Amino acid sequence: MKKYLVFLISFVMIYMVFQIGSGLILTASYIPDFSSIEGNLSQEVVFGKTSIPLLVTLLTATLAYFLFKRNLESQKIK
């Protein structure tokens, strides 16, 4: 169980670093297209598409961890 918690915490930390890093890069490289505005300025803020939620990513990481662990155990038996 301790190995799983270490794996999960390190996975979350790496996930957060990648999310923040990609956000910084995307924000720094964003160039707005003012030609599409054409005079009608709205006060509405529109955000882009969201990525895969953290919960789904954690469930996928958990599944990958246990499948990898099971695969290692099955190879030790042979």
N, CA, C and O atoms as CSV, one atom per row, in Angstrom:
chain,resi,resn,atom,element,x,y,z
A,1,MET,N,N,0.828,-1.195,0.000
A,1,MET,CA,C,0.000,0.000,0.000
A,1,MET,C,C,0.872,1.259,0.000
A,1,MET,O,O,0.509,2.279,-0.586
A,2,LYS,N,N,2.034,1.169,0.671
A,2,LYS,CA,C,2.924,2.329,0.740
A,2,LYS,C,C,3.457,2.685,-0.653
A,2,LYS,O,O,3.557,3.861,-1.003
A,3,LYS,N,N,3.798,1.659,-1.445
A,3,LYS,CA,C,4.292,1.911,-2.801
A,3,LYS,C,C,3.212,2.575,-3.654
A,3,LYS,O,O,3.500,3.450,-4.470
A,4,TYR,N,N,1.977,2.149,-3.456
A,4,TYR,CA,C,0.878,2.743,-4.211
A,4,TYR,C,C,0.703,4.224,-3.856
A,4,TYR,O,O,0.513,5.057,-4.742
A,5,LEU,N,N,0.768,4.545,-2.580
A,5,LEU,CA,C,0.623,5.949,-2.170
A,5,LEU,C,C,1.764,6.804,-2.706
A,5,LEU,O,O,1.542,7.935,-3.138
A,6,VAL,N,N,2.978,6.275,-2.681
A,6,VAL,CA,C,4.113,7.013,-3.241
A,6,VAL,C,C,3.905,7.222,-4.741
A,6,VAL,O,O,4.155,8.309,-5.262
A,7,PHE,N,N,3.448,6.180,-5.429
A,7,PHE,CA,C,3.176,6.287,-6.857
A,7,PHE,C,C,2.101,7.332,-7.122
A,7,PHE,O,O,2.258,8.172,-8.008
A,8,LEU,N,N,1.020,7.287,-6.367
A,8,LEU,CA,C,-0.095,8.200,-6.589
A,8,LEU,C,C,0.301,9.651,-6.312
A,8,LEU,O,O,-0.062,10.546,-7.074
A,9,ILE,N,N,1.032,9.885,-5.243
A,9,ILE,CA,C,1.454,11.251,-4.916
A,9,ILE,C,C,2.416,11.776,-5.970
A,9,ILE,O,O,2.302,12.924,-6.398
A,10,SER,N,N,3.362,10.945,-6.392
A,10,SER,CA,C,4.292,11.404,-7.423
A,10,SER,C,C,3.571,11.630,-8.746
A,10,SER,O,O,3.902,12.558,-9.484
A,11,PHE,N,N,2.586,10.787,-9.052
A,11,PHE,CA,C,1.814,10.972,-10.277
A,11,PHE,C,C,1.054,12.294,-10.252
A,11,PHE,O,O,1.037,13.019,-11.247
A,12,VAL,N,N,0.432,12.610,-9.130
A,12,VAL,CA,C,-0.318,13.864,-9.009
A,12,VAL,C,C,0.624,15.061,-9.137
A,12,VAL,O,O,0.285,16.051,-9.784
A,13,MET,N,N,1.788,14.974,-8.530
A,13,MET,CA,C,2.741,16.084,-8.614
A,13,MET,C,C,3.218,16.289,-10.055
A,13,MET,O,O,3.291,17.423,-10.528
A,14,ILE,N,N,3.539,15.204,-10.746
A,14,ILE,CA,C,3.971,15.327,-12.142
A,14,ILE,C,C,2.830,15.846,-13.010
A,14,ILE,O,O,3.048,16.668,-13.900
A,15,TYR,N,N,1.622,15.373,-12.755
A,15,TYR,CA,C,0.444,15.837,-13.497
A,15,TYR,C,C,0.252,17.347,-13.313
A,15,TYR,O,O,-0.012,18.067,-14.276
A,16,MET,N,N,0.386,17.811,-12.090
A,16,MET,CA,C,0.210,19.245,-11.822
A,16,MET,C,C,1.301,20.076,-12.496
A,16,MET,O,O,1.020,21.145,-13.036
A,17,VAL,N,N,2.532,19.596,-12.468
A,17,VAL,CA,C,3.626,20.318,-13.123
A,17,VAL,C,C,3.372,20.427,-14.620
A,17,VAL,O,O,3.565,21.493,-15.206
A,18,PHE,N,N,2.938,19.328,-15.246
A,18,PHE,CA,C,2.636,19.376,-16.670
A,18,PHE,C,C,1.453,20.294,-16.978
A,18,PHE,O,O,1.486,21.022,-17.970
A,19,GLN,N,N,0.423,20.272,-16.155
A,19,GLN,CA,C,-0.731,21.141,-16.389
A,19,GLN,C,C,-0.351,22.612,-16.262
A,19,GLN,O,O,-0.735,23.429,-17.099
A,20,ILE,N,N,0.394,22.946,-15.227
A,20,ILE,CA,C,0.802,24.340,-15.030
A,20,ILE,C,C,1.777,24.760,-16.126
A,20,ILE,O,O,1.674,25.862,-16.663
A,21,GLY,N,N,2.724,23.879,-16.457
A,21,GLY,CA,C,3.682,24.191,-17.512
A,21,GLY,C,C,3.020,24.402,-18.861
A,21,GLY,O,O,3.349,25.349,-19.575
A,22,SER,N,N,2.090,23.529,-19.215
A,22,SER,CA,C,1.404,23.695,-20.500
A,22,SER,C,C,0.539,24.949,-20.492
A,22,SER,O,O,0.419,25.625,-21.514
A,23,GLY,N,N,-0.062,25.263,-19.354
A,23,GLY,CA,C,-0.846,26.497,-19.258
A,23,GLY,C,C,0.010,27.734,-19.438
A,23,GLY,O,O,-0.394,28.688,-20.104
A,24,LEU,N,N,1.199,27.716,-18.840
A,24,LEU,CA,C,2.113,28.855,-19.000
A,24,LEU,C,C,2.564,29.012,-20.445
A,24,LEU,O,O,2.615,30.125,-20.967
A,25,ILE,N,N,2.890,27.897,-21.089
A,25,ILE,CA,C,3.336,27.956,-22.487
A,25,ILE,C,C,2.205,28.414,-23.399
A,25,ILE,O,O,2.419,29.251,-24.276
A,26,LEU,N,N,1.001,27.875,-23.203
A,26,LEU,CA,C,-0.133,28.272,-24.039
A,26,LEU,C,C,-0.508,29.736,-23.831
A,26,LEU,O,O,-0.857,30.430,-24.787
A,27,THR,N,N,-0.438,30.207,-22.589
A,27,THR,CA,C,-0.755,31.609,-22.315
A,27,THR,C,C,0.293,32.535,-22.915
A,27,THR,O,O,-0.042,33.581,-23.469
A,28,ALA,N,N,1.558,32.154,-22.805
A,28,ALA,CA,C,2.630,32.992,-23.338
A,28,ALA,C,C,2.609,33.046,-24.863
A,28,ALA,O,O,2.986,34.063,-25.446
A,29,SER,N,N,2.180,31.981,-25.510
A,29,SER,CA,C,2.199,31.947,-26.971
A,29,SER,C,C,0.863,32.342,-27.608
A,29,SER,O,O,0.727,32.280,-28.830
A,30,TYR,N,N,-0.111,32.742,-26.812
A,30,TYR,CA,C,-1.435,33.085,-27.348
A,30,TYR,C,C,-1.390,34.447,-28.032
A,30,TYR,O,O,-0.898,35.422,-27.464
A,31,ILE,N,N,-1.901,34.502,-29.243
A,31,ILE,CA,C,-2.013,35.762,-29.981
A,31,ILE,C,C,-3.482,35.930,-30.340
A,31,ILE,O,O,-4.019,35.150,-31.127
A,32,PRO,N,N,-4.148,36.954,-29.763
A,32,PRO,CA,C,-5.583,37.118,-30.041
A,32,PRO,C,C,-5.822,37.538,-31.491
A,32,PRO,O,O,-4.999,38.221,-32.100
A,33,ASP,N,N,-6.955,37.120,-32.023
A,33,ASP,CA,C,-7.340,37.446,-33.389
A,33,ASP,C,C,-8.357,38.582,-33.342
A,33,ASP,O,O,-9.555,38.351,-33.182
A,34,PHE,N,N,-7.861,39.819,-33.485
A,34,PHE,CA,C,-8.742,40.977,-33.399
A,34,PHE,C,C,-9.559,41.193,-34.657
A,34,PHE,O,O,-10.522,41.961,-34.634
A,35,SER,N,N,-9.208,40.545,-35.748
A,35,SER,CA,C,-9.962,40.730,-36.990
A,35,SER,C,C,-11.345,40.087,-36.919
A,35,SER,O,O,-12.240,40.483,-37.665
A,36,SER,N,N,-11.536,39.115,-36.049
A,36,SER,CA,C,-12.837,38.445,-35.954
A,36,SER,C,C,-13.822,39.205,-35.068
A,36,SER,O,O,-14.999,38.849,-35.020
A,37,ILE,N,N,-13.371,40.229,-34.375
A,37,ILE,CA,C,-14.255,40.970,-33.466
A,37,ILE,C,C,-15.232,41.846,-34.257
A,37,ILE,O,O,-16.431,41.818,-33.980
A,38,GLU,N,N,-14.756,42.613,-35.224
A,38,GLU,CA,C,-15.559,43.453,-36.106
A,38,GLU,C,C,-16.529,44.370,-35.374
A,38,GLU,O,O,-17.692,44.476,-35.764
A,39,GLY,N,N,-16.079,45.016,-34.346
A,39,GLY,CA,C,-16.869,46.054,-33.714
A,39,GLY,C,C,-17.855,45.622,-32.655
A,39,GLY,O,O,-18.251,46.463,-31.847
A,40,ASN,N,N,-18.278,44.385,-32.600
A,40,ASN,CA,C,-19.240,43.977,-31.582
A,40,ASN,C,C,-18.494,43.329,-30.410
A,40,ASN,O,O,-18.217,42.130,-30.408
A,41,LEU,N,N,-18.188,44.145,-29.438
A,41,LEU,CA,C,-17.481,43.671,-28.255
A,41,LEU,C,C,-18.485,43.191,-27.219
A,41,LEU,O,O,-19.342,43.958,-26.781
A,42,SER,N,N,-18.386,41.952,-26.830
A,42,SER,CA,C,-19.290,41.448,-25.803
A,42,SER,C,C,-18.550,41.371,-24.480
A,42,SER,O,O,-17.321,41.302,-24.447
A,43,GLN,N,N,-19.291,41.382,-23.412
A,43,GLN,CA,C,-18.704,41.317,-22.077
A,43,GLN,C,C,-18.620,39.880,-21.577
A,43,GLN,O,O,-18.327,39.647,-20.404
A,44,GLU,N,N,-18.871,38.932,-22.446
A,44,GLU,CA,C,-18.874,37.527,-22.073
A,44,GLU,C,C,-17.475,36.935,-22.213
A,44,GLU,O,O,-16.793,37.149,-23.216
A,45,VAL,N,N,-17.064,36.199,-21.207
A,45,VAL,CA,C,-15.760,35.544,-21.239
A,45,VAL,C,C,-15.956,34.107,-21.671
A,45,VAL,O,O,-16.805,33.399,-21.129
A,46,VAL,N,N,-15.176,33.674,-22.643
A,46,VAL,CA,C,-15.278,32.317,-23.154
A,46,VAL,C,C,-13.945,31.616,-22.917
A,46,VAL,O,O,-12.897,32.100,-23.345
A,47,PHE,N,N,-13.990,30.486,-22.241
A,47,PHE,CA,C,-12.795,29.704,-21.995
A,47,PHE,C,C,-12.729,28.558,-22.988
A,47,PHE,O,O,-13.743,28.173,-23.571
A,48,GLY,N,N,-11.550,28.022,-23.177
A,48,GLY,CA,C,-11.361,26.916,-24.105
A,48,GLY,C,C,-11.893,25.617,-23.544
A,48,GLY,O,O,-12.514,25.581,-22.481
A,49,LYS,N,N,-11.637,24.565,-24.271
A,49,LYS,CA,C,-12.087,23.243,-23.842
A,49,LYS,C,C,-11.292,22.804,-22.618
A,49,LYS,O,O,-10.128,23.169,-22.453
A,50,THR,N,N,-11.927,22.030,-21.780
A,50,THR,CA,C,-11.242,21.520,-20.604
A,50,THR,C,C,-10.553,20.206,-20.933
A,50,THR,O,O,-10.954,19.485,-21.846
A,51,SER,N,N,-9.518,19.915,-20.177
A,51,SER,CA,C,-8.809,18.661,-20.386
A,51,SER,C,C,-9.478,17.558,-19.558
A,51,SER,O,O,-10.510,17.781,-18.925
A,52,ILE,N,N,-8.886,16.391,-19.572
A,52,ILE,CA,C,-9.414,15.265,-18.804
A,52,ILE,C,C,-9.354,15.617,-17.318
A,52,ILE,O,O,-8.303,16.038,-16.835
A,53,PRO,N,N,-10.443,15.456,-16.590
A,53,PRO,CA,C,-10.434,15.796,-15.170
A,53,PRO,C,C,-9.416,14.956,-14.397
A,53,PRO,O,O,-9.075,13.839,-14.786
A,54,LEU,N,N,-8.952,15.524,-13.306
A,54,LEU,CA,C,-7.940,14.866,-12.490
A,54,LEU,C,C,-8.432,13.523,-11.963
A,54,LEU,O,O,-7.648,12.578,-11.877
A,55,LEU,N,N,-9.702,13.418,-11.612
A,55,LEU,CA,C,-10.230,12.165,-11.075
A,55,LEU,C,C,-10.122,11.026,-12.082
A,55,LEU,O,O,-9.734,9.914,-11.723
A,56,VAL,N,N,-10.463,11.296,-13.334
A,56,VAL,CA,C,-10.359,10.272,-14.368
A,56,VAL,C,C,-8.901,9.883,-14.571
A,56,VAL,O,O,-8.591,8.708,-14.769
A,57,THR,N,N,-8.014,10.855,-14.523
A,57,THR,CA,C,-6.593,10.586,-14.675
A,57,THR,C,C,-6.075,9.743,-13.521
A,57,THR,O,O,-5.271,8.835,-13.733
A,58,LEU,N,N,-6.521,10.026,-12.305
A,58,LEU,CA,C,-6.101,9.232,-11.151
A,58,LEU,C,C,-6.622,7.799,-11.236
A,58,LEU,O,O,-5.914,6.857,-10.883
A,59,LEU,N,N,-7.849,7.637,-11.700
A,59,LEU,CA,C,-8.386,6.284,-11.866
A,59,LEU,C,C,-7.605,5.506,-12.926
A,59,LEU,O,O,-7.354,4.312,-12.766
A,60,THR,N,N,-7.225,6.180,-13.997
A,60,THR,CA,C,-6.425,5.542,-15.030
A,60,THR,C,C,-5.053,5.163,-14.498
A,60,THR,O,O,-4.548,4.081,-14.798
A,61,ALA,N,N,-4.443,6.047,-13.707
A,61,ALA,CA,C,-3.135,5.754,-13.119
A,61,ALA,C,C,-3.228,4.585,-12.144
A,61,ALA,O,O,-2.331,3.744,-12.095
A,62,THR,N,N,-4.302,4.528,-11.373
A,62,THR,CA,C,-4.498,3.424,-10.433
A,62,THR,C,C,-4.638,2.104,-11.180
A,62,THR,O,O,-4.040,1.100,-10.793
A,63,LEU,N,N,-5.424,2.105,-12.246
A,63,LEU,CA,C,-5.586,0.902,-13.049
A,63,LEU,C,C,-4.249,0.473,-13.646
A,63,LEU,O,O,-3.914,-0.711,-13.639
A,64,ALA,N,N,-3.487,1.434,-14.160
A,64,ALA,CA,C,-2.184,1.111,-14.744
A,64,ALA,C,C,-1.236,0.544,-13.693
A,64,ALA,O,O,-0.483,-0.389,-13.973
A,65,TYR,N,N,-1.271,1.101,-12.492
A,65,TYR,CA,C,-0.397,0.623,-11.418
A,65,TYR,C,C,-0.706,-0.829,-11.065
A,65,TYR,O,O,0.198,-1.659,-10.982
A,66,PHE,N,N,-1.977,-1.128,-10.860
A,66,PHE,CA,C,-2.340,-2.482,-10.452
A,66,PHE,C,C,-2.154,-3.497,-11.589
A,66,PHE,O,O,-1.799,-4.647,-11.332
A,67,LEU,N,N,-2.388,-3.087,-12.831
A,67,LEU,CA,C,-2.119,-3.989,-13.951
A,67,LEU,C,C,-0.626,-4.268,-14.083
A,67,LEU,O,O,-0.226,-5.400,-14.352
A,68,PHE,N,N,0.185,-3.257,-13.897
A,68,PHE,CA,C,1.635,-3.439,-13.943
A,68,PHE,C,C,2.107,-4.341,-12.811
A,68,PHE,O,O,2.951,-5.216,-13.007
A,69,LYS,N,N,1.554,-4.115,-11.632
A,69,LYS,CA,C,1.931,-4.930,-10.471
A,69,LYS,C,C,1.524,-6.392,-10.695
A,69,LYS,O,O,2.298,-7.301,-10.395
A,70,ARG,N,N,0.336,-6.618,-11.212
A,70,ARG,CA,C,-0.131,-7.971,-11.478
A,70,ARG,C,C,0.719,-8.651,-12.545
A,70,ARG,O,O,1.012,-9.844,-12.462
A,71,ASN,N,N,1.108,-7.867,-13.551
A,71,ASN,CA,C,1.964,-8.411,-14.608
A,71,ASN,C,C,3.330,-8.808,-14.048
A,71,ASN,O,O,3.870,-9.843,-14.439
A,72,LEU,N,N,3.892,-8.020,-13.152
A,72,LEU,CA,C,5.169,-8.363,-12.531
A,72,LEU,C,C,5.049,-9.634,-11.694
A,72,LEU,O,O,5.928,-10.495,-11.737
A,73,GLU,N,N,3.967,-9.748,-10.938
A,73,GLU,CA,C,3.772,-10.923,-10.107
A,73,GLU,C,C,3.589,-12.173,-10.952
A,73,GLU,O,O,4.075,-13.241,-10.580
A,74,SER,N,N,2.904,-12.062,-12.070
A,74,SER,CA,C,2.703,-13.228,-12.928
A,74,SER,C,C,4.014,-13.653,-13.597
A,74,SER,O,O,4.209,-14.836,-13.873
A,75,GLN,N,N,4.899,-12.715,-13.856
A,75,GLN,CA,C,6.191,-13.053,-14.439
A,75,GLN,C,C,7.105,-13.697,-13.417
A,75,GLN,O,O,7.947,-14.516,-13.784
A,76,LYS,N,N,6.966,-13.351,-12.142
A,76,LYS,CA,C,7.775,-13.966,-11.092
A,76,LYS,C,C,7.394,-15.427,-10.864
A,76,LYS,O,O,8.238,-16.250,-10.509
A,77,ILE,N,N,6.120,-15.739,-11.072
A,77,ILE,CA,C,5.633,-17.097,-10.853
A,77,ILE,C,C,6.206,-18.043,-11.894
A,77,ILE,O,O,6.524,-19.190,-11.579
A,78,LYS,N,N,6.341,-17.582,-13.118
A,78,LYS,CA,C,6.810,-18.441,-14.218
A,78,LYS,C,C,8.256,-18.780,-14.107
A,78,LYS,O,O,8.790,-19.492,-14.957
